[in-house]
């Protein structure tokens, strides 16, 4: 399949040059529906920090196309396209390259593209799309038929023009490097009509690529708005903050990194994200390639390799905590915030608990796992002293922790937000390791 397309602009293909001498050019024009169909065959929406999906916005756009198509050019911002190579041809035609989906494609206007594609598909086949992925799959699989069928029914759609901008590097030396450096920032800025989350921005500039590469495939994480999945990225990043917290304690992060409080894994996911993003984007931690941060720190690389286990351990604690509590003090189901008649799937979808209860009760226990991580200074990496998934939680002495919950009047918010509980959890794991070492010594002698 070719990754280039030629489209005809409805007005002159005269590039706009940056007054500030940035080595990027911009074309501003519009295209008709036939050229939109061609464009959608090669241009994807992956460069966009959001993934388009059907909503009230797309329905409003389709209403305009149906009721007053001649006004669409006035009412819509259309699409902003990014391409590493734009060749201006004769008769207002341009050849656009879309070979690299991470840095080329529809930077802004994904919902416009989805709505227009749905409008055309509904008119031709009574077919609409809920997500961009569904739209693109249909377009790729039926492109020739769409072209032919639209040609025979074009008049029934009315005449509408789609505003477009095309951003591309100029012919100066270093222009492509500037394109890579700026494309993510421009993309985020142009999408600020719907405020982007810090995770969406971080994802766009590659801060989570190393984490994604090390997560088990079973985890279906939503890394950008509109993307399919069942695990929120901020929950994953809060777990990734745990090994980073250990590196902070040991003075192995850049000295000017922001200070992180372990309580924020529960109390403030936004602070976990800010901490993670600041560390992973630091010049002493990551380099930049084609506008994205590339991790170059073995301590952090190995720490991110532990995150899948941390997530599974979270689910293990969630599933087993009611029994652990009852073994010390029967009556967990009588706590006001606990529903013992309703089961619940765990946060990272690996376990189920036969009770529903607030996670504030277990966050300190989960973060206590930091005591099971050791630092290999010679190899400059983190690893498990003991695989947390192999230990029996019943071997942990929960008596003081459960007693503190009673003193806190069984309030999960207090448990999740008080440093006392986090300190007790760490002491619990320290004692577990000490007892295990003593048992090994005794058996050896």
N, C-alpha and C positions, 0 to 999 in steps of 0.2 A: 504494500500500500504506500502510495506517495504521501509524503508529509509536507507537500507544498500545494498551494492553490493559487489560481489567478482569479481575481474579482475585478469588476469594473466599478469605479467610483462614479457617483452621479454629479460630482463637480470636480474641478481641476485637481490633479494630484501634485500639488505644490507643497513641498515640505516646509514646516515651520521650524526655524532654527532657534536654539536657546539663546536669549539675550545675555545670559550669564556664562555662556561658552561651555555649558555642559555638553558632552559629546553625544547627545541624543537628539533625534529629530522626531517630529510629530506630524502626521497627516490628519486633517480634519475634513470629513466629508460624510456621505451617506451611501447606502446601497439599497437595491431593491430586494424583493423576496427571493427571486431566482438566485442571486448571488449570496444571499444569506444561506440558502440550502447548500450551496457549494462550500461556503465557509465552514459550516457546521460539520462537514465531513472530516475536516482536518484539524480544526481548532477545538481544544478541550478547555475545561474549566478548572483543571487541577492547579494552575498557577494562582488561582483566587484563594484567599484565606478562608472563604466561606464556600460551601457547596450548596448550589441552588436546590430548592425543593418547592413544591406547590404550596401556596399560601394565599392570603388575601391580596398580596401585591401582584402575584402572577394572574390571579383572577381579574383584577382591575385592568391590567395590561391587555388581557384577552378581550375584555369588554370594549376597550377603546378600539382595538383592531376590528372588532365585529360591528360596532355601532358607528364609529367615526374614523375609519382608517386614514383618511386624508389629514387628520390632525395628529397622527402619531409622531410625525417628525417634530412637531412643536411640543408635545407633551412628554416625550421620553428623552432621557439622556443617552439611550442606545447602549453601545458597547465600547469599551476600551480594550484594544488588542495590543499584545506585546509580542514582538517577533525579533529574533536575532538577525534576521536578514529580510529586508524589504527592497525589492527591485522595481523601480518605476518604469513602466512600459508605455507604448503608444496608446492613444485613444482612452486616456484616463484609467488604464488598467495597471494593476500592481500584482506582483508575484510575492506571496508571503510564505515564509517558512515556519512550520510548527513541529520541528523535530524533537525539541526538548520540552516535555510537558511540564516540567518543574519550573521553567523560566519563560515559557512561551504559551500563548493562548489568550483566553478571555480573562483579563485582569479585573475588570469591573463590568457589571451588566449581565451577570450570570442569570439573574431572575428574568431579565428581558429576553435573553436567548432561550430560556426554558419556556417562557410564555409564548413567544413567537413560534417555536417549534411545536408546542402543543396546539396552538391555533391552526397551524398548517396540517398537522396529523389528524386533528379532529375533523377538519373540513374534507380531508381525503379519505380517512379510514375510520372515523368515529373513535379515534384513539387519543388519549391524553396521557401525560406523564406526571408521576408524583415526585420523582427525583431526577436530578441531572444524569445520574448513572443510567437510569432506565431510558431516558431520552437518547443518550449517546449510543447505547447498545442498539436501540431500534434504528437510529439513523445510519449507523455503520452497517447494519445487516440488511437495510432496505433502501440504500441510497439511490441506486439506479431507478428503482420503481418510483421513489418520491419525485425525482427529477422529471420522469416521463409523465407521471400522473398530474403533477402540478402544472406542467405545460398545457395539458388539455383542459384544466379547470381553473386557470389563473384568473379569469374574469370574475369568477364567483367569490374571490377573496377581496375584491376591491384593490385599489392601488394604494400602497403604503411604503414610505421610505424610512429606513432605519439609520439613525445617526451613528457614526463610528469615528473613533480616533485610533490611529495606529502609532504606537511608540516603538522606536527601533534605533540601534546605534548608527551614528553617521560613519563616514569613511576615514576619519582621523585615526591615527595610531592610538591604541589604548581605549577605543570607544567600546569595544565589547566588554572589557573589564569594567568600565563605568556602568554599562548596562547591568551587569551582574550585581554590582555594588548597590545600585539604586532601585532595581525593579521591585524588590520586596517592600522597601519603604514607600514607594509610590503606590504600590498595590494596596497596602494597608491604609494609606491616607485617603485613597479614592473610595475605600469601602467604609469610611467613617460615618456615612449617613446612617448606618446601623452600627453602633459602637462595637468594635471588635474586642473580644476578650484578650487578656494578656497571653493566654494559652494559644489562641489563634495566631497572634502575632509571633510568639515564640516558635510555633510550629512552622510558620512561613519562612523564618530565617534559619531553620535547621537545628534549633536548640534541643529538639527531642529526637532527632534522627538516631543518635547513639543509644538512647533509651529504647526506642522502637525496635532497633536491631537486636536488642538483648532480651526483649519480652517474649515469653512463650506465645505460640500462635493461638492458643486457646482464648487469649484475652482479646475481646473485640472492643477496642477503645475508640471513642469519638474524639479525634484530634482537631477537627475544625467544625464550626457550626454548619448544620445541615447534613453532615456525614452520618452514614448508618453506623450503628454500634449500640452496645448496652452498658458500657462502662465510661464514666466521665473522666476526661483527661486530668482534671484537677485532683481527683482521688488518687490516680496513679502517681502524679507528681508529689503528692503529700507523702506517699510511701517512699518515693525516690529521695525525699529530703532526709530520711532516716540515716542512710550511710553517709550522706553529705554532712549531716550533723556530727557524726563521729569524727570525720576528717576535720571539721571545724574545732572540735574539742582538742584534737591532737595537734593543732597548729599546722595542718597540711593543706589548707586552702590559702589562696592569695590573702595577704595581710589586710587588704582593703575590702575584702568581701563583707557584705552585710551580716550582722550577727543574727542568728536564728535561734528561736526558742522552741524546744521540742513540743511544747503545749500547742503550738500553732498547727501541728498535724491535725488536730481536732478543732481548735478554736478559730483558726483563720486560714482557710485554704489559699486565699489570695497572697498571704505572706509566704506560704510554701512556694508558690509560683514565682513570686518576686525573688526569693532567695535562690531557687534553682536557676532561674533565668540569668540572674546576676553572676552566679558562679560559672555557668556554662558559657556565657558570652565574654568572660574575662579574657583579656589578651594573653595572660599567662596559662590559660587553660585550653583555649581553642584558637585555631587559625581560621582564616577566611578563604574559601574557594568558591568562585562564581557566586559571590554574594551570600553564601551560607557559612555558618560556623561549623567547623570540623574539630571534634574533640581530640586533644593531643595530651591527655593526662592519664597515666596508667592507674593511679589511685581511683580516680573518678570512673574511668572505664570499668574497672573491676567492681566498683561499688554499684554501678548501674546494672551489672550482671547479677547482682543479688536481689534485685527488686521483684522479680517474678516470685521468688521464694517468700519475700516479705508479704506480697499480696496473698499468696496461698496460706501463709501463716495467719494473716488477719482473718481469713475465712474460717480457718481451723479454730481459732480462739472464739469467734462468733458462734460457731456451731456447738462448741463444747462448754462455753462459759456457764450456762444455766446449771448443768450438772456439777461443775466445779464449785459453784456457789452453794448448791444444795448439799454437797458433801461436807462443807464447813458449817453451813447454817441453813437447814431446810426452810424453804419459804420464798424462793426467788419468784415464783409465780404470783405471790401475793403483793409484790411491789406494785405500786399504783401505775407506773409507766410500762409495766410488762403485760402483754396479752398472751396468756398461755393457751388460748384456744385457736390461735392463728399462727401458722408457720410462715417463715420468710426466707427467701433466697439471700445468700450472703452478698456482701458488697461487690465482690469480684467474680461472682457467679460460679464458684467451685464447690460450694456446700449449701446445705439447707438446714435451718434450725427449726425445731418444732414450736418455738416461741418467737414472738415479735417483741423486740425491746430496743431502746435507744443505744446507739453505738458508743455514746460517751462512757458507758461502763467499761469498755474494753480498750479504748485507745491507749491508755497508759500501759496496759499489758502488752499490746502489740509493739509499742516503741521500746519496751524493755528488751526486745530482741537484739538491740544494739550491743548488749553484753556478750552475745554469741558471735560477734564479728571480731576478727583479729587482723592486725596490720602486719604485713610482711615488709619490713623496711628495706630489706635487701632487694627484693623483686619489685618493690613499690606497688603493692596491690593489697586489696582487701579480700578476705575469704572467711568462710564459716569455721569457727572452732568446732562446732557441731551443727549438722544440718537440722534446722528448727523443725522440719517436717518429720524427723525421726524420733523426736523426744515425746514422752508422755507428759501432757500438761498436768496430769494427776500427781506427778513427782514434784511439782512446784508447791511451796508452802504458801497457801492463799490466806491463811488465817488473819494476818495483819491487814491485808488489802480488803478483805470482806468486812473486817471490823471497822475500817475507816469508812467504807460505804455506809454502814449503819450510822456512824457519827455524822456523816454528811446528809443524814435524813433521806437516804436512798435517792438523792437527786443526781441524775446522770450528767447534768450540766456542771455541777460542782466537781464531780469525779473527773470529767474530761478537761476541766480548766484549772485544776489546782496542781501545782508542782509536786505536792506531797505524794500524790498517787503515782506520779511518774518516777519519783525517787524510790518509792516502795517497790514498784515493779522491777526496777533495775536491781535493787537489793535482792529481790526474789530470785532473779536469774543468776546473780553472783553466788548466792547460797547454793543454788542448784549445781553450778559448775564446781564449787568447792566440795560439795558432798560427792559429786561424781569422781573428782580427782582423789578424794580420800578413799573411796571404795576401790578404785584401781590400785592405789598404793597398798591397801590392806590385802587385796587378792594376790598381788605380786609377792607379798612377803609370806 
